[in-house]
Amino acid sequence: LDWWHADRYCEQCFAQLLFEPQDSEQASFSKLLQSHHIRGSVWLNERDGVLHKPKWRRDHVVPVLVFGDKTDTKYVKVLTDFPALPAVTACAHLQWDTRTQEIATIFSYAVPAFINEFQLRGFVDEEGFVRFALIVHGHHSPYLPVFRADGQWHHFCVTWQQENGTWAIYADGKRRASASGLCAVGPSTPQAIYGLGTFIIGQDQDSLGGTFRDKESFSGNITDLHIWQKVLGAEQIEKVRSCWVVEQDLVFGWSSNALEVESTVQEVTTQFLCPGVVQEASPILRGNLVHGFSYASCLQSLPFICRYRKDAYWQLKKAQLESSHSLAGRVNTLAERTVIPENVFTSDVQDMNLSVALGALDVLATVLRKGETPVLESSDLLVVLQFLKQVSDVEVQDGEELEMLEQLGQYYVEVTELILEEQNIEAWSSVSQVIRGPMAVVELCDRMVSHLAPLLTAGRTKITIQHGNVG
């Protein structure tokens, strides 16, 4: 598997991805690799846990600029000396204010020779999409739909290059529009974007650095603006969307210190969860041990070994041997497929999507609710926890059905409540080396709840999910 899935697989099996073996373990480790006919490299765990967050959920704390209503006063100036730009990419995260359909200027870059030198504008169309248009040297691309006007955070990038006047607009990692010929000069060579101009966020400049009009101003929130003097490729744009900074050819990186903020523009710090694939390097151990410890791209598929603490391993073995598999049997019979495996040492490698998770949780909640076995066996508790781990790692796509998401939260909390009933104290004690008590459930709920963020809107700022003693 790739590093991320290998790491998650081991965690779901109550183990950890192997750490780099100590010198004293090298011989037995070589034997282990040989017995499984592994000659190449294997994945290792990062000792400091830097890579431990799942790839689609990086916490990112950033300063956000809040542009309230449209005004002719609110602006933010970027304090950077811009070079001439034969090629440019500008990216940011933004929340669009959906209350108005008037054109809004996200940013404008002006130079003495050309006020509309480089600009991005947008408006909400009648179908409920935000449409963007790019302006270079006063020439205007058509307004094209880029993302839904749903009040959520969206990531965008715009690119342009002098050669052929080629341009593109990306939103949420996907290319939404592209063409060539966007430049002021006719058949002769297009001009680079001039340097040493004034870059303003939130307003259209009708004179250098000023003369703003409220009708054309931006209303909403913006953060994470970065500008490069080159065209970023799709893979790099995906990295940027995942809140990783591409340092090469970066002209402006997002920082409060590099901004002049007009006094009525509010600055807040927020934490949001970055989506997308993070193409990081992960540690590997070369199979022959001569070259030892090294790094490789996390996205390639390599063999891996899950490592158990001895006490946890024996407890798992004991639970497995003494199990009647009755809970797994009933759940799988009702679902007419394998929802929870009977063997706690093997978990399904497949990624679980929202509808699969919802259907499976529904069946599990139904069986537990009926309470035909009011007291859970140790192995029952373990397979339920294993399944809850899988669900908490489900990747929620943009535009998923919100009703399904809410139902997922309801079932999840109900299942956790049912396994925390008082009669299951003995089962919890018997697996104490594997699962360090019910706080493990709190952590799982915490992970799962981060998926429910799309349910919160301006009109619904709070959600309560309550089942018995869990809420």
N, C-alpha and C positions, 0 to 999 in steps of 0.2 A: 504494500500500500504506500501512498505518499505519507510524509512524516505526520501530517495533521491527523489523518485517519488512523494511522498506526498508534499514535499517542492516545487517541480517543478510544480505540478498540481495547487497548490494555486497561484503560481506566474503567470502561464498562464491564470488564471481567474482574474488577476489584484488584487490579495489578498496576504496575507501572512499566513504562518502556524502560528497557535495560539502561543502567548507567555504565559509564566506562569501567571495565573490570579493573580491579586492583592487581598489582603485580602478582600477588599470591594466587589470584584466580585465573591467570592467563592460560595455564595448561589445561585446566578443566573446561575453560571456555572454548579453547581450540577443539577439544574433544567433542563438545556439544555441537559446534558448528559442523564438524566433520560428520557426526552421526546424522545430521539433517541434510547432508550434502550441500552445505552453503559454502561457496568458495569466494564470493564477492563481498561487498560491503554490507553492513547491517546498520539500521537506524539506532541512534543512542538518545537518551534523555539529556536535556540541557541541565547541568547541575544547578544553575541559578534560576531555572524556570522562566527565563526571559520569553521563550517561545510558547509558554504553556497556554496562552489564551487561544481559543478556537479562531480559525482564520477570519471568520466573518464578524467577529465581535471584539474589536479593539476599543477600549475606552479612550476617549480623546477629550481632554479639557482645553477649551479654547476661548479667547476673548471674542464676543459676538457684538456686532454693531446693530443697534435697534433703530430703524428708521420708522417713526410712527406715521402719522398722516402725511400726505403729500404736501410739501411746503416749498417755498423758494429760498429757505434759509439752511436747512439741514444738509450738510455735506461733510465728507471726510477726504482729506488730501493725502496722497501717498508721498512721503518724503524721500524720494529716491531720484537720483540723476539717471535718467534713462538714456542708454546708448541708442544709436540708430538701429532699427530692427528689420533686417531683411527677412526675418521669420519671427513669429511670436506665438506663444500659447498662454492663455490666461484661464485659470481654473478657480472655482470657489464653491462653497456650500451656501445655498440660500433657501429661505422660506419666503414664498411669494404672498403678499397681502392680496387676498382674492376679492376684497370689497369693491374694487374699481376695475373697469375695463379700459381705462385710459392708458396710453403708452407710458412706460416708465423707463428711465435711463439707469441701467445697472452701473455702468461706469462710462466715463468719457475722458479721452486723452487728447489734449489740444496743444498745438505748437503755433508760434507766431504766423507762420506761412499758411497754416490750415487749421481752422478751429475744429472741424470734424475729422480729425486725423485717424482716430481709432476709437470705436465706440460700440457698445452693446446695448440694445434696447429690446423691450418686450411688452406684450400685453396679453390679456386673457381673452380668448375668442369665445364665440357663442356656444361651442361644443364643450367648453370647460377645459381647454388646453392653454398652457402658456406658450406663446409663439415668440421666437427670438429673431432678430435681424442684426447682422454685423455690418458696421460701416468702416470702410478704410479709404483714406484720401477723399472723403465726401461721397464715395460710391457705396450704394446701399444693397445688401443682399435682400431677397424676398423674406417676409416674415413666415417662419415655418414652425409647426408644432414640435415642442421638445419634451415637455412633461405635463402631467395633469395638474390643474390648479386645485390641489387638495389640501393646501396649507401645511403639508409635510416638508421636511428638509429634503432638498434635491441637490445633487452635485452636477455642475456643468463645466465644460471646457470649450473654449473657442480657439481655433488655430488659423493662421494665415501665413502665406509665404510669398515673397516677391516674385519668385519664379512662377509664371503663368497665373499669378493672383489666385492660387489655389487656397480654398478655405474649407473649414469643417466645424460643425457644432456637435458636441457630445453631451448627453445627459444620462446620469446614473450609469455611466460606464459604456453606454451604447452610442454608436454614431447615428445621429438623427438626421443630419443634412450635410451635404458637401457638394462643391462645384469648383469651377475655375473661372478666371476672368474678373475677379473682384479687385479692381485697382483703377486709379485715375487716368493713367497714361494709355493712350490708344494702342496702335500696333507696336509702338516702340517698347523698350524694356520697362516694366513697372518699377516704380520708385520704392525704395525701402521706407518704412515708417520712420519719420524724422526723430532724432534724439532730442534730449534736454527739454521735453515738453512738460505739461502739467497734467497729472493723472488725478481725477476726482471720482470718488465713489458716491453714487446716489444722485447725481445731478448731470444735466446736459449743459456744457459751457457754451454760452453764446458770445462770450468774449474770453480771452485767455484767463482762466482761473476764476471766472465769475459770470455775472448776468444770468442767474438761474430763473427758471419759471416753474411754479408749483405743478402745472399740468404735466410736465415731462419728468418730474422727480420720481425717485424710487421709494416704494413703501413696502416694508418687510424687514427681514433679518438677514444679515450676510456675515460670513466668517471664512477663514481659511483661504483668502485670496493669495494666489501665487502667480508670478509672471516669469516666463522663460524667453530667452532670445533664440528659440528654435521651435520646430514643430515636434511635439511629443507624439509617439506612436500609441496605438490602442493599449498595448501592454503597460506602458508607463502611465497612461491616463488611469488605468485600473489601479495601479499602485497609489497614485495621488488620491484617487477616490477613497482608498483604504487608509488615508491619513498618513502615508509615508511621503517624505519630501524627496523629490528627485533633485539632487544638489547641482548636477551638471548644467551649466548655462542658466542658472537661476538669477534673474535680475532683481526680483522682489519676493521676499518670503514674509508670510503673515506674522506681524508683531506689533503690539500696541505702541512700542517705542518708535516705530517708523511711520506713524500716522499722526496727522494734525486733525483732531476731532472737534467739530463745531460744538459749542456748549450744550445745545439742546438734543444732540444725538446721544442716546443712552448707550453705555458700554456695560455689558454683563458678561460674566464668565459662565459657560455652560459645559456640561459633560454630555457628549453623545457617542453613540455606538457606531463605529465605522463599519460599513459593509465591505464586500469585495474580497478578492483573493490577495493575500500578501505573499509575494514571492520571495521569501526569506531563505537564508541558508541555514540548514539544520546539521547537527553533528552526526557523523558516521564513524564506524570503526571498520577499517579495512580488514577483509577476511583473514589475510595471512598474518596479521598482527605486527608485521615488520614495519609497515608504514604507519601503523597505529591510528591515532585520532585525527580526524579531518572534517571537512564540511562539504555539503552538497546542497543543491537547490531542493527545498522542501517538497516541491511538486513532483519529483520523480518517484517511481515506485521501486521500493527496495524491500528485502526481507526484514523482519523485525522479531524480537523476542520479548515476551512479557515476563516481568520479574515479580515474584511474590515474596512477601516477608514470610518466613517459615511458619510462625504461629497462625497467620491468616490463612496460609495454604492448607494447613492441617484442619483448621476449622471448616474451611470450605469443603474439603474432602469428606469430613465427617457428616456435614449437612447433606452432601450429595448421596452418600451411602445409605443414610437413614431415611431418605426421602421417599414418600409414596407417589410423588408427582401428581397428586390429585388436583391441585389448583391449576397447574399448567395444562393438565389433561382437559379439565372442564372449560378453561378459557379457549384453548385451541379448538375444541369440539364446537363450541358456540360460534367461534369466528370462522370455522371451516378452513383454517389455515394455521400455520405456526406463528402465533403472536408472541408468546414467551417460550423460550427454549427450555426443555427439561434439564439440560445440562448447563449448570451455571458457569462452567469453564469455557463455553463457546457462545459468543454473542454474534448476532447477524452483522456482517460487515457492510451491508447495503445502507446507503443514506436513507433516512426516513423522511418522507415529505409530510406536509401538514395534514392532508386528508387521510393518509395511512395511519398517522399517529392518532388522529381523532377517532377513527373507526376502532382501532385497537384499544384505546383508553376507554371508550364506551363499553366495549365487551368486558374488559377487566373490572370496571366499576360495577357493571351489572352482576358479575359473578361474586364479587366481594360484598356487594349490597345484600344479595340474597342470603349471605351468611350461612350457607350450608355447612361450611367448616368455620365456626365462629373463631376458633383458635388457629392461627397460622403456624405451620411448621417452619423451622429455620430456613429450609430450602425455598419454601413459598415466599418468605420475606425477601430472600436474596434475589429471586428471579423478578419479583415486583420492583425492587430497588434498581436492579439492572435495567429493567424496562424504563423506569422513570428517568434514569440517566440518559438513555437513548432519546427519549422524548424531549428532555431539556436541551439536547444538542440539535434539535430539528432546525433546519435553516428555513426561515420564513422569507419568502420571495416578496418583492414589491408587488402590490396589487392583489395580494391574497384576500380571500373572502374574510371580512372582519367578523362575521357571525361565527365562522368556523374557529377563528382565533379565540374569540371569547368563550366558545363552548369548550375548547381545549383547556383553557384556564380553569373553567368550572370542574371538568372531569378530573383534572390533575390534582386540584385541591381536595376533591372528594376522595380520591384514591389515597392520598397521603393521610387524610383523616382516618380512613378505615384501617390502615395498617398501624396507626398510632393508638388504636383502642387499647384499653387497659389490659384486656385478656391476652394481649400479645407480648407482655413484658418478658416472659420466659424466652420467646423466640429472639427478641432483641438482645437479651443477655447472652444467649448461646452463640451469637455472631459478633460479639463485642470486639474481637481482634480484627474482624474484616471491616465492620462499620462501627465507627466510634460513637455509637448512640444516636438518638433521634435528631441531633443537630445536623446530621448528614442530610436529613429531609429538608431542613430549613435552607441549607445551601442549595439543594436541588430546586426548591421552590424559587429561590432567588434567581437562579439561572434561567428558569422557565419564564418567570415574570418579565424578564427583560425583553422577551418576544412580544409582550402585549402592548408595547409603546405605541404602535399604530392606532390602538383603540382610543388613545387620548387625543382630543381635539380642543379647539377654543371653546366649543359648546359643552364638552364633557371632560372636565379636568380631573376626575377622580373615579376610580372603579373599586367596588368592594366585592370580594368573592369570599363567601363564608360557608363552611360545612362543619357542623359540630364544633369541635374545639380548635379548628384551624381556620384562620381567616387572613 
